[in-house]
Amino acid sequence: MPQNTLLDDASLTTDGYSENEGQQQILLIACGALAREILDLKKRNGWDHMALTCLPAILHIHPDRITQAVEDAVAKHRDDYDQIFVVYADCGTGGLLQKACEELGVEMIKGPHCYSFFEGNQTFADRGDDETTAFYLTDFLARQFDAFVWKPLGLDRHPELRDMYFGNYTKLVYQAQTDDPVLTERAQACAEKMGLAFERRLTGYGDLEVTLKDWANR
């Protein structure tokens, strides 16, 4: 699964992303952490009628800000597209994002978080209690581990706090969207840094791909 190597992860984290707007009928409002995957799916499937704008991925550290950011993006673009879809799961908003999307009349991707829809929501749910002590990484988070995990928790300054934060976890599960040995090494290094066992699952794009195919054919 080739990725768009022109995208900069640091920019996706802090600034988001927006394609040059043309005559597309559909707009996808997504998390910056999904930009590479969505652009790859668009390219492979020829979905030229779908435009993409991404909010900064760092919003995931402040999930209370996601709902308002999505509402603002919908309001900004509503008059320019026939349909708008939101490529966020609940992502820690406690149902507030789903409620806002219903009120706005826009559809969002199903699932509690991206770890669920990457694996497939039903497959993830079926794992049940077996996953309660798992810490997850995606391709994006394997690349941006320090920005999203290590530094926000202050572990770059106080590594002695590692066991306090991760003592209840038993393993790190790397959900690989791509079969990339370099990213696998990075994810394994993250597990070692956290003192956790390592497990890799090649999930591909899971329900993200299924959902976008459905939306593309509406």
MDAnalysis code that builds the backbone (N, CA, C; Angstrom):
import MDAnalysis as mda
import numpy as np

u = mda.Universe.empty(654, n_residues=218, atom_resindex=np.repeat(np.arange(218), 3), trajectory=True)
u.add_TopologyAttr("name", ["N", "CA", "C"] * 218)
u.add_TopologyAttr("resid", np.arange(1, 219))
u.add_TopologyAttr("resname", ["MET", "PRO", "GLN", "ASN", "THR", "LEU", "LEU", "ASP", "ASP", "ALA", "SER", "LEU", "THR", "THR", "ASP", "GLY", "TYR", "SER", "GLU", "ASN", "GLU", "GLY", "GLN", "GLN", "GLN", "ILE", "LEU", "LEU", "ILE", "ALA", "CYS", "GLY", "ALA", "LEU", "ALA", "ARG", "GLU", "ILE", "LEU", "ASP", "LEU", "LYS", "LYS", "ARG", "ASN", "GLY", "TRP", "ASP", "HIS", "MET", "ALA", "LEU", "THR", "CYS", "LEU", "PRO", "ALA", "ILE", "LEU", "HIS", "ILE", "HIS", "PRO", "ASP", "ARG", "ILE", "THR", "GLN", "ALA", "VAL", "GLU", "ASP", "ALA", "VAL", "ALA", "LYS", "HIS", "ARG", "ASP", "ASP", "TYR", "ASP", "GLN", "ILE", "PHE", "VAL", "VAL", "TYR", "ALA", "ASP", "CYS", "GLY", "THR", "GLY", "GLY", "LEU", "LEU", "GLN", "LYS", "ALA", "CYS", "GLU", "GLU", "LEU", "GLY", "VAL", "GLU", "MET", "ILE", "LYS", "GLY", "PRO", "HIS", "CYS", "TYR", "SER", "PHE", "PHE", "GLU", "GLY", "ASN", "GLN", "THR", "PHE", "ALA", "ASP", "ARG", "GLY", "ASP", "ASP", "GLU", "THR", "THR", "ALA", "PHE", "TYR", "LEU", "THR", "ASP", "PHE", "LEU", "ALA", "ARG", "GLN", "PHE", "ASP", "ALA", "PHE", "VAL", "TRP", "LYS", "PRO", "LEU", "GLY", "LEU", "ASP", "ARG", "HIS", "PRO", "GLU", "LEU", "ARG", "ASP", "MET", "TYR", "PHE", "GLY", "ASN", "TYR", "THR", "LYS", "LEU", "VAL", "TYR", "GLN", "ALA", "GLN", "THR", "ASP", "ASP", "PRO", "VAL", "LEU", "THR", "GLU", "ARG", "ALA", "GLN", "ALA", "CYS", "ALA", "GLU", "LYS", "MET", "GLY", "LEU", "ALA", "PHE", "GLU", "ARG", "ARG", "LEU", "THR", "GLY", "TYR", "GLY", "ASP", "LEU", "GLU", "VAL", "THR", "LEU", "LYS", "ASP", "TRP", "ALA", "ASN", "ARG"])
u.atoms.positions = np.array([
    [0.845, -1.189, 0.000],
    [0.000, 0.000, 0.000],
    [0.882, 1.242, 0.000],
    [1.132, 1.820, -1.129],
    [2.007, 2.987, -1.172],
    [1.398, 4.176, -0.463],
    [2.253, 4.941, 0.161],
    [1.808, 6.123, 0.896],
    [2.285, 7.379, 0.185],
    [1.617, 8.496, 0.430],
    [2.039, 9.775, -0.118],
    [3.209, 10.292, 0.711],
    [4.419, 10.177, 0.170],
    [5.612, 10.531, 0.932],
    [5.829, 12.036, 1.012],
    [5.001, 12.826, 0.303],
    [5.167, 14.271, 0.325],
    [4.548, 14.884, 1.574],
    [3.721, 14.143, 2.286],
    [3.089, 14.662, 3.482],
    [4.076, 14.640, 4.648],
    [4.070, 15.699, 5.406],
    [4.953, 15.818, 6.550],
    [4.162, 15.534, 7.818],
    [4.619, 14.555, 8.603],
    [3.875, 14.155, 9.798],
    [3.769, 15.269, 10.819],
    [4.815, 16.076, 10.939],
    [4.769, 17.179, 11.895],
    [3.687, 18.184, 11.507],
    [3.553, 18.462, 10.210],
    [2.512, 19.383, 9.745],
    [1.131, 18.779, 9.933],
    [0.999, 17.489, 9.658],
    [-0.288, 16.824, 9.876],
    [-0.676, 16.883, 11.350],
    [0.309, 16.848, 12.215],
    [0.050, 16.878, 13.652],
    [-0.431, 18.245, 14.101],
    [0.237, 19.299, 13.671],
    [-0.052, 20.626, 14.208],
    [-0.945, 21.486, 13.321],
    [-0.924, 21.237, 12.008],
    [-1.636, 22.118, 11.077],
    [-2.767, 21.451, 10.309],
    [-2.727, 20.126, 10.201],
    [-3.706, 19.445, 9.373],
    [-3.291, 19.444, 7.912],
    [-4.266, 19.335, 7.031],
    [-3.970, 19.205, 5.601],
    [-5.218, 19.580, 4.812],
    [-5.000, 20.175, 3.639],
    [-6.114, 20.457, 2.744],
    [-5.651, 20.342, 1.306],
    [-6.398, 19.585, 0.515],
    [-6.097, 19.477, -0.899],
    [-6.497, 20.760, -1.608],
    [-5.918, 20.962, -2.775],
    [-6.396, 22.053, -3.612],
    [-7.821, 21.755, -4.044],
    [-8.717, 22.642, -3.741],
    [-10.124, 22.400, -4.020],
    [-10.419, 22.603, -5.498],
    [-11.148, 21.655, -6.061],
    [-11.535, 21.733, -7.467],
    [-13.042, 21.670, -7.605],
    [-13.496, 20.708, -8.404],
    [-14.928, 20.574, -8.658],
    [-15.492, 19.310, -8.005],
    [-14.876, 18.862, -6.914],
    [-15.350, 17.650, -6.265],
    [-16.736, 17.857, -5.657],
    [-17.507, 16.774, -5.644],
    [-18.860, 16.837, -5.086],
    [-18.904, 16.480, -3.598],
    [-17.919, 15.709, -3.146],
    [-17.920, 15.187, -1.778],
    [-16.694, 15.712, -1.036],
    [-16.901, 16.128, 0.211],
    [-15.786, 16.533, 1.060],
    [-15.672, 15.570, 2.233],
    [-14.456, 15.098, 2.478],
    [-14.144, 14.314, 3.662],
    [-13.438, 15.208, 4.657],
    [-14.014, 15.358, 5.842],
    [-13.370, 16.088, 6.928],
    [-12.798, 15.047, 7.878],
    [-11.462, 15.003, 7.967],
    [-10.813, 13.896, 8.658],
    [-9.778, 14.377, 9.653],
    [-9.315, 13.436, 10.464],
    [-8.193, 13.664, 11.359],
    [-6.900, 13.633, 10.543],
    [-5.974, 14.507, 10.872],
    [-4.697, 14.531, 10.173],
    [-3.942, 13.218, 10.251],
    [-4.202, 12.411, 11.274],
    [-3.540, 11.120, 11.406],
    [-3.983, 10.125, 10.336],
    [-5.047, 10.449, 9.594],
    [-5.576, 9.557, 8.559],
    [-5.293, 10.055, 7.151],
    [-4.596, 11.168, 7.026],
    [-4.420, 11.794, 5.711],
    [-3.755, 10.865, 4.713],
    [-2.658, 10.247, 5.096],
    [-1.927, 9.387, 4.162],
    [-2.797, 8.230, 3.680],
    [-3.508, 7.615, 4.616],
    [-4.333, 6.463, 4.274],
    [-5.464, 6.852, 3.325],
    [-6.120, 7.981, 3.610],
    [-7.237, 8.412, 2.769],
    [-6.754, 8.796, 1.381],
    [-5.640, 9.510, 1.296],
    [-5.115, 9.903, -0.008],
    [-4.682, 8.678, -0.817],
    [-4.147, 7.675, -0.150],
    [-3.775, 6.448, -0.847],
    [-5.009, 5.740, -1.398],
    [-6.063, 5.657, -0.586],
    [-7.305, 5.028, -1.042],
    [-7.929, 5.809, -2.197],
    [-7.903, 7.121, -2.116],
    [-8.439, 7.946, -3.209],
    [-7.687, 7.685, -4.509],
    [-6.380, 7.631, -4.414],
    [-5.562, 7.437, -5.611],
    [-5.788, 6.057, -6.210],
    [-5.803, 5.032, -5.375],
    [-5.931, 3.662, -5.874],
    [-7.299, 3.381, -6.475],
    [-8.306, 4.082, -5.970],
    [-9.673, 3.829, -6.431],
    [-10.185, 4.874, -7.425],
    [-9.383, 5.897, -7.703],
    [-9.816, 6.914, -8.653],
    [-10.970, 7.764, -8.148],
    [-10.976, 8.031, -6.854],
    [-12.071, 8.822, -6.277],
    [-11.776, 10.314, -6.426],
    [-11.730, 10.774, -7.651],
    [-11.403, 12.173, -7.911],
    [-12.531, 13.121, -7.543],
    [-13.719, 12.562, -7.296],
    [-14.855, 13.408, -6.921],
    [-14.896, 13.682, -5.422],
    [-13.905, 13.156, -4.678],
    [-13.855, 13.353, -3.232],
    [-12.669, 14.257, -2.885],
    [-12.933, 15.322, -2.155],
    [-11.885, 16.202, -1.652],
    [-11.611, 15.869, -0.190],
    [-10.431, 16.229, 0.276],
    [-10.042, 15.922, 1.648],
    [-9.523, 17.164, 2.354],
    [-10.031, 17.406, 3.547],
    [-9.436, 18.396, 4.439],
    [-9.266, 17.735, 5.797],
    [-8.122, 17.938, 6.414],
    [-7.813, 17.285, 7.685],
    [-7.568, 18.310, 8.782],
    [-8.144, 18.053, 9.934],
    [-7.873, 18.868, 11.114],
    [-6.580, 18.376, 11.763],
    [-5.912, 19.212, 12.539],
    [-4.645, 18.797, 13.159],
    [-4.808, 17.526, 13.992],
    [-3.913, 16.590, 13.779],
    [-3.995, 15.325, 14.498],
    [-3.817, 15.497, 16.002],
    [-3.125, 16.554, 16.413],
    [-2.847, 16.772, 17.828],
    [-4.123, 17.017, 18.632],
    [-5.239, 17.249, 17.954],
    [-6.517, 17.391, 18.666],
    [-6.829, 16.156, 19.513],
    [-6.249, 15.022, 19.156],
    [-6.514, 13.810, 19.926],
    [-5.993, 13.905, 21.351],
    [-5.049, 14.778, 21.589],
    [-4.592, 14.986, 22.962],
    [-5.597, 15.837, 23.729],
    [-6.463, 16.532, 23.005],
    [-7.497, 17.381, 23.605],
    [-8.851, 17.010, 22.980],
    [-9.379, 15.814, 23.256],
    [-10.605, 15.374, 22.591],
    [-11.812, 16.273, 22.825],
    [-11.764, 17.075, 23.885],
    [-12.858, 18.001, 24.137],
    [-12.948, 19.093, 23.074],
    [-11.904, 19.239, 22.262],
    [-11.895, 20.270, 21.223],
    [-12.318, 19.726, 19.849],
    [-12.419, 18.422, 19.723],
    [-12.677, 17.828, 18.405],
    [-14.048, 18.209, 17.876],
    [-15.071, 18.111, 18.706],
    [-16.435, 18.349, 18.231],
    [-16.592, 19.757, 17.663],
    [-16.113, 20.757, 18.384],
    [-16.236, 22.132, 17.898],
    [-15.440, 22.330, 16.617],
    [-14.264, 21.727, 16.540],
    [-13.448, 21.862, 15.328],
    [-14.144, 21.262, 14.117],
    [-14.796, 20.125, 14.302],
    [-15.545, 19.505, 13.202],
    [-16.750, 20.365, 12.834],
    [-17.469, 20.857, 13.816],
    [-18.618, 21.727, 13.542],
    [-18.190, 22.951, 12.731],
    [-17.072, 23.544, 13.105],
    [-16.576, 24.726, 12.392],
    [-16.206, 24.376, 10.952],
    [-15.603, 23.221, 10.753],
    [-15.207, 22.805, 9.408],
    [-16.423, 22.532, 8.528],
    [-17.434, 21.910, 9.097],
    [-18.669, 21.663, 8.332],
    [-19.302, 22.987, 7.933],
    [-19.394, 23.924, 8.879],
    [-19.987, 25.229, 8.580],
    [-19.201, 25.963, 7.502],
    [-17.896, 25.853, 7.530],
    [-17.040, 26.543, 6.573],
    [-17.240, 26.016, 5.151],
    [-17.459, 24.716, 5.006],
    [-17.452, 24.090, 3.677],
    [-18.826, 23.653, 3.182],
    [-19.853, 23.777, 4.002],
    [-21.137, 23.188, 3.651],
    [-21.662, 23.652, 2.297],
    [-21.528, 24.912, 1.975],
    [-22.100, 25.449, 0.737],
    [-21.303, 25.073, -0.514],
    [-20.119, 24.483, -0.325],
    [-19.238, 24.202, -1.461],
    [-19.329, 22.774, -1.973],
    [-20.042, 21.907, -1.255],
    [-20.085, 20.493, -1.625],
    [-21.511, 19.952, -1.539],
    [-21.766, 18.931, -2.351],
    [-23.067, 18.275, -2.305],
    [-23.227, 17.448, -1.030],
    [-22.132, 16.796, -0.614],
    [-22.162, 15.962, 0.582],
    [-20.867, 16.154, 1.378],
    [-20.998, 16.061, 2.685],
    [-19.842, 16.101, 3.576],
    [-19.896, 14.876, 4.479],
    [-18.764, 14.207, 4.615],
    [-18.648, 13.068, 5.525],
    [-17.509, 13.342, 6.504],
    [-17.664, 12.850, 7.726],
    [-16.692, 13.089, 8.792],
    [-15.922, 11.808, 9.071],
    [-14.614, 11.860, 8.848],
    [-13.787, 10.676, 9.050],
    [-13.117, 10.767, 10.421],
    [-13.954, 10.776, 11.430],
    [-13.567, 10.640, 12.829],
    [-14.461, 9.574, 13.437],
    [-13.909, 8.754, 14.312],
    [-14.731, 7.926, 15.176],
    [-15.088, 8.778, 16.404],
    [-15.560, 8.154, 17.473],
    [-15.914, 8.944, 18.658],
    [-14.686, 9.646, 19.237],
    [-13.551, 8.955, 19.251],
    [-12.254, 9.574, 19.584],
    [-12.251, 10.309, 20.924],
    [-12.921, 9.735, 21.911],
    [-12.879, 10.316, 23.244],
    [-13.817, 11.474, 23.486],
    [-14.755, 11.710, 22.560],
    [-15.684, 12.829, 22.741],
    [-16.911, 12.452, 23.560],
    [-17.000, 11.201, 23.972],
    [-18.121, 10.775, 24.808],
    [-19.468, 10.887, 24.130],
    [-19.504, 10.666, 22.833],
    [-20.761, 10.729, 22.093],
    [-21.124, 12.116, 21.597],
    [-20.371, 13.132, 21.997],
    [-20.709, 14.500, 21.595],
    [-20.522, 14.721, 20.101],
    [-19.507, 14.093, 19.516],
    [-19.289, 14.252, 18.079],
    [-20.411, 13.609, 17.292],
    [-20.838, 12.432, 17.707],
    [-21.955, 11.766, 17.039],
    [-23.213, 12.627, 17.112],
    [-23.490, 13.187, 18.257],
    [-24.660, 14.047, 18.421],
    [-24.573, 15.267, 17.518],
    [-23.396, 15.879, 17.464],
    [-23.224, 17.063, 16.624],
    [-23.401, 16.719, 15.153],
    [-22.857, 15.594, 14.725],
    [-22.991, 15.189, 13.324],
    [-24.443, 14.918, 12.966],
    [-25.174, 14.305, 13.874],
    [-26.602, 14.067, 13.632],
    [-27.346, 15.384, 13.486],
    [-27.028, 16.342, 14.349],
    [-27.687, 17.645, 14.273],
    [-27.319, 18.391, 12.995],
    [-26.088, 18.182, 12.518],
    [-25.632, 18.837, 11.293],
    [-26.076, 18.105, 10.034],
    [-26.558, 16.885, 10.205],
    [-26.998, 16.102, 9.059],
    [-25.855, 15.538, 8.239],
    [-24.727, 15.247, 8.892],
    [-23.584, 14.644, 8.201],
    [-23.275, 13.297, 8.851],
    [-22.782, 12.383, 8.045],
    [-22.486, 11.037, 8.524],
    [-21.024, 10.945, 8.928],
    [-20.748, 10.170, 9.982],
    [-19.370, 9.952, 10.425],
    [-19.067, 8.464, 10.410],
    [-17.795, 8.133, 10.411],
    [-17.393, 6.733, 10.400],
    [-17.738, 6.090, 11.735],
    [-18.139, 4.839, 11.699],
    [-18.545, 4.129, 12.914],
    [-17.322, 3.616, 13.670],
    [-17.472, 3.572, 14.991],
    [-16.430, 3.016, 15.837],
    [-16.067, 3.930, 16.984],
    [-15.519, 3.371, 18.054],
    [-15.111, 4.181, 19.198],
    [-13.826, 4.957, 18.951],
    [-12.957, 4.438, 18.060],
    [-11.672, 5.077, 17.773],
    [-11.083, 4.427, 16.533],
    [-9.971, 4.979, 16.040],
    [-9.392, 4.463, 14.804],
    [-8.820, 3.064, 14.981],
    [-8.397, 2.707, 16.191],
    [-7.871, 1.364, 16.408],
    [-8.954, 0.331, 16.116],
    [-10.187, 0.677, 16.435],
    [-11.301, -0.226, 16.185],
    [-11.612, -0.338, 14.701],
    [-11.735, 0.802, 14.006],
    [-12.122, 0.670, 12.599],
    [-10.973, 0.193, 11.715],
    [-9.721, 0.415, 12.114],
    [-8.622, -0.160, 11.342],
    [-8.645, -1.685, 11.425],
    [-8.913, -2.215, 12.599],
    [-8.960, -3.666, 12.744],
    [-10.265, -4.241, 12.206],
    [-11.266, -3.396, 12.105],
    [-12.624, -3.827, 11.770],
    [-13.424, -3.792, 13.049],
    [-14.465, -2.969, 13.086],
    [-15.176, -2.753, 14.351],
    [-15.675, -4.048, 14.982],
    [-16.189, -4.957, 14.175],
    [-16.711, -6.202, 14.742],
    [-15.579, -7.066, 15.285],
    [-14.491, -7.161, 14.532],
    [-13.344, -7.944, 14.996],
    [-12.793, -7.373, 16.292],
    [-12.702, -6.057, 16.344],
    [-12.184, -5.407, 17.547],
    [-13.102, -5.678, 18.733],
    [-14.404, -5.549, 18.508],
    [-15.361, -5.779, 19.593],
    [-15.311, -7.225, 20.070],
    [-15.111, -8.158, 19.146],
    [-15.085, -9.573, 19.511],
    [-13.897, -9.927, 20.407],
    [-12.845, -9.123, 20.357],
    [-11.694, -9.391, 21.213],
    [-12.006, -9.120, 22.681],
    [-12.946, -8.221, 22.921],
    [-13.461, -7.984, 24.259],
    [-12.399, -7.750, 25.314],
    [-12.518, -8.479, 26.436],
    [-11.656, -8.262, 27.590],
    [-10.203, -8.624, 27.322],
    [-9.942, -9.361, 26.239],
    [-8.561, -9.728, 25.935],
    [-7.701, -8.515, 25.613],
    [-8.356, -7.389, 25.291],
    [-7.621, -6.209, 24.845],
    [-7.568, -5.090, 25.878],
    [-8.062, -5.331, 27.067],
    [-8.154, -4.247, 28.041],
    [-6.789, -3.771, 28.528],
    [-5.766, -4.586, 28.368],
    [-4.433, -4.181, 28.812],
    [-3.502, -3.930, 27.624],
    [-4.085, -3.644, 26.451],
    [-3.281, -3.384, 25.254],
    [-3.178, -1.886, 24.986],
    [-2.015, -1.463, 24.581],
    [-1.766, -0.093, 24.133],
    [-1.547, -0.159, 22.630],
    [-2.229, 0.726, 21.865],
    [-2.224, 0.596, 20.415],
    [-1.403, 1.686, 19.731],
    [-0.760, 1.278, 18.654],
    [-0.128, 2.204, 17.731],
    [-0.608, 1.903, 16.315],
    [-0.788, 2.957, 15.528],
    [-1.022, 2.845, 14.094],
    [0.270, 3.254, 13.378],
    [0.264, 3.216, 12.050],
    [1.442, 3.687, 11.313],
    [1.799, 5.118, 11.715],
    [0.771, 5.977, 11.728],
    [1.016, 7.383, 12.062],
    [1.607, 7.524, 13.456],
    [1.044, 6.817, 14.423],
    [1.521, 6.943, 15.797],
    [2.889, 6.306, 15.998],
    [3.216, 5.310, 15.190],
    [4.565, 4.755, 15.256],
    [5.584, 5.810, 14.829],
    [5.194, 6.615, 13.851],
    [6.089, 7.689, 13.404],
    [6.090, 8.871, 14.367],
    [4.974, 9.100, 15.042],
    [4.820, 10.285, 15.882],
    [4.687, 9.939, 17.372],
    [5.315, 8.851, 17.777],
    [5.193, 8.365, 19.153],
    [5.623, 9.415, 20.170],
    [6.752, 10.047, 19.933],
    [7.239, 11.033, 20.901],
    [6.276, 12.206, 21.046],
    [5.727, 12.676, 19.913],
    [4.843, 13.843, 19.930],
    [3.503, 13.550, 20.596],
    [3.023, 12.297, 20.485],
    [1.689, 11.979, 20.985],
    [1.689, 11.235, 22.316],
    [2.790, 10.603, 22.657],
    [2.818, 9.790, 23.878],
    [3.915, 10.258, 24.833],
    [5.155, 10.165, 24.404],
    [6.272, 10.346, 25.332],
    [6.349, 11.761, 25.886],
    [6.308, 12.763, 25.005],
    [6.440, 14.146, 25.468],
    [5.205, 14.652, 26.209],
    [3.958, 14.397, 25.712],
    [2.791, 14.875, 26.456],
    [2.707, 14.323, 27.879],
    [3.234, 13.116, 28.076],
    [3.223, 12.534, 29.419],
    [4.421, 12.976, 30.248],
    [5.310, 13.761, 29.650],
    [6.464, 14.263, 30.371],
    [7.567, 13.241, 30.560],
    [7.499, 12.135, 29.815],
    [8.481, 11.070, 30.008],
    [9.832, 11.400, 29.400],
    [9.860, 12.392, 28.526],
    [11.145, 12.845, 28.010],
    [11.949, 13.542, 29.107],
    [11.241, 14.079, 30.106],
    [11.887, 14.756, 31.228],
    [11.955, 13.889, 32.485],
    [10.964, 12.990, 32.611],
    [10.884, 12.156, 33.819],
    [10.634, 10.704, 33.426],
    [11.621, 10.040, 32.836],
    [11.426, 8.646, 32.400],
    [11.122, 7.700, 33.555],
    [11.434, 8.114, 34.767],
    [11.164, 7.255, 35.919],
    [9.661, 7.053, 36.148],
    [8.836, 7.872, 35.499],
    [7.385, 7.747, 35.652],
    [6.774, 6.707, 34.711],
    [7.613, 6.063, 33.922],
    [7.103, 5.118, 32.919],
    [6.175, 4.062, 33.526],
    [6.603, 3.420, 34.584],
    [5.810, 2.325, 35.145],
    [4.511, 2.825, 35.755],
    [4.502, 4.061, 36.213],
    [3.262, 4.618, 36.752],
    [2.221, 4.756, 35.644],
    [2.665, 5.177, 34.448],
    [1.739, 5.364, 33.339],
    [1.348, 4.044, 32.677],
    [2.287, 3.145, 32.544],
    [2.051, 1.952, 31.737],
    [2.044, 0.651, 32.529],
    [2.054, 0.753, 33.848],
    [2.116, -0.439, 34.677],
    [0.938, -1.377, 34.525],
    [-0.212, -0.848, 34.110],
    [-1.404, -1.691, 33.950],
    [-1.523, -2.291, 32.549],
    [-0.620, -1.924, 31.650],
    [-0.621, -2.502, 30.306],
    [0.303, -3.718, 30.264],
    [-0.013, -4.655, 29.396],
    [0.828, -5.847, 29.259],
    [1.489, -5.930, 27.893],
    [0.917, -5.255, 26.879],
    [1.484, -5.360, 25.537],
    [1.183, -4.112, 24.720],
    [2.027, -3.875, 23.742],
    [1.778, -2.858, 22.733],
    [1.369, -3.571, 21.454],
    [0.214, -3.218, 20.919],
    [-0.266, -3.795, 19.669],
    [-0.060, -2.777, 18.558],
    [0.778, -3.138, 17.608],
    [1.007, -2.280, 16.447],
    [0.073, -2.736, 15.330],
    [-0.912, -1.908, 15.030],
    [-1.834, -2.170, 13.931],
    [-1.230, -1.567, 12.665],
    [-0.625, -2.397, 11.873],
    [0.108, -1.927, 10.703],
    [-0.831, -1.728, 9.522],
    [-0.922, -0.506, 9.042],
    [-1.683, -0.251, 7.825],
    [-0.878, -0.645, 6.591],
    [0.447, -0.603, 6.695],
    [1.328, -0.951, 5.591],
    [2.339, -1.988, 6.065],
    [2.828, -2.780, 5.134],
    [3.821, -3.800, 5.464],
    [5.206, -3.181, 5.320],
    [5.578, -2.401, 6.326],
    [6.788, -1.594, 6.278],
    [7.730, -2.030, 7.402],
    [8.851, -2.680, 7.079],
    [9.749, -3.162, 8.130],
    [10.349, -2.040, 8.978],
    [10.525, -0.853, 8.387],
    [11.073, 0.269, 9.154],
    [10.086, 0.698, 10.239],
    [8.800, 0.801, 9.878],
    [7.798, 1.166, 10.870],
    [7.625, 0.075, 11.918],
    [7.759, -1.177, 11.502],
    [7.680, -2.268, 12.468],
    [8.799, -2.152, 13.493],
    [9.997, -1.836, 13.043],
    [11.116, -1.632, 13.966],
    [10.845, -0.467, 14.908],
    [10.271, 0.605, 14.367],
    [9.953, 1.761, 15.214],
    [8.930, 1.381, 16.282],
    [7.899, 0.667, 15.864],
    [6.856, 0.270, 16.812],
    [7.421, -0.662, 17.881],
    [8.284, -1.579, 17.475],
    [8.897, -2.484, 18.449],
    [9.783, -1.712, 19.424],
    [10.481, -0.701, 18.924],
    [11.298, 0.132, 19.806],
    [10.422, 0.880, 20.809],
    [9.234, 1.304, 20.373],
    [8.295, 1.966, 21.294],
    [7.872, 1.010, 22.400],
    [7.593, -0.236, 22.038],
    [7.199, -1.233, 23.039],
    [8.314, -1.440, 24.057],
    [9.541, -1.535, 23.577],
    [10.679, -1.706, 24.478],
    [10.834, -0.494, 25.394],
    [10.627, 0.678, 24.837],
    [10.736, 1.917, 25.612],
    [9.699, 1.954, 26.733],
    [8.513, 1.384, 26.452],
    [7.429, 1.375, 27.427],
    [7.490, 0.174, 28.360],
    [8.381, -0.775, 28.065],
    [8.491, -1.965, 28.896],
    [7.373, -2.948, 28.671],
    [6.845, -3.006, 27.428],
    [5.701, -3.860, 27.113],
    [6.063, -4.911, 26.080],
    [5.341, -6.026, 26.106],
    [5.466, -7.029, 25.061],
    [4.986, -6.427, 23.744],
    [5.439, -6.972, 22.636],
    [5.133, -6.414, 21.318],
    [4.327, -7.399, 20.487],
    [3.269, -6.876, 19.863],
    [2.463, -7.676, 18.937],
    [2.162, -6.827, 17.706],
    [2.358, -7.400, 16.542],
    [2.085, -6.704, 15.278],
    [0.919, -7.371, 14.562],
    [-0.037, -6.562, 14.118],
    [-1.168, -7.050, 13.319],
    [-1.234, -6.243, 12.034],
    [-1.152, -6.907, 10.917],
    [-1.272, -6.225, 9.633],
    [-2.762, -6.066, 9.335],
    [-3.300, -4.919, 9.714],
    [-4.744, -4.687, 9.577],
    [-5.119, -4.116, 8.217],
    [-4.153, -3.474, 7.526],
    [-4.541, -2.700, 6.357],
    [-5.414, -1.535, 6.796],
    [-6.388, -1.182, 5.966],
    [-7.234, -0.026, 6.260],
    [-8.570, -0.397, 6.882],
    [-8.877, -1.682, 6.976],
    [-10.057, -2.134, 7.687],
    [-11.342, -1.456, 7.243],
    [-12.142, -1.056, 8.229],
    [-13.438, -0.430, 7.944],
    [-13.307, 0.978, 7.382],
    [-12.120, 1.578, 7.483],
    [-11.915, 2.868, 6.822],
    [-12.115, 2.708, 5.321],
    [-11.523, 1.685, 4.748],
    [-11.664, 1.452, 3.311],
    [-13.095, 1.083, 2.947],
    [-13.713, 0.245, 3.747],
    [-15.097, -0.159, 3.488],
    [-16.027, 1.051, 3.498],
    [-15.844, 1.904, 4.488],
    [-16.719, 3.081, 4.627],
    [-16.507, 4.069, 3.486],
    [-15.255, 4.336, 3.130],
    [-15.001, 5.292, 2.062],
    [-15.544, 4.782, 0.724],
    [-15.470, 3.488, 0.492],
    [-16.037, 2.924, -0.740],
    [-17.547, 3.169, -0.792],
    [-18.180, 2.980, 0.351],
    [-19.637, 3.228, 0.422],
    [-19.937, 4.686, 0.142],
    [-19.218, 5.579, 0.768],
    [-19.460, 7.012, 0.574],
    [-19.153, 7.442, -0.862],
    [-18.114, 6.868, -1.434],
    [-17.731, 7.256, -2.796],
    [-18.797, 6.902, -3.824],
    [-19.605, 5.895, -3.509],
    [-20.618, 5.424, -4.448],
    [-22.009, 5.961, -4.155],
    [-22.110, 6.881, -3.215],
    [-23.431, 7.436, -2.887],
    [-23.972, 8.278, -4.057],
])
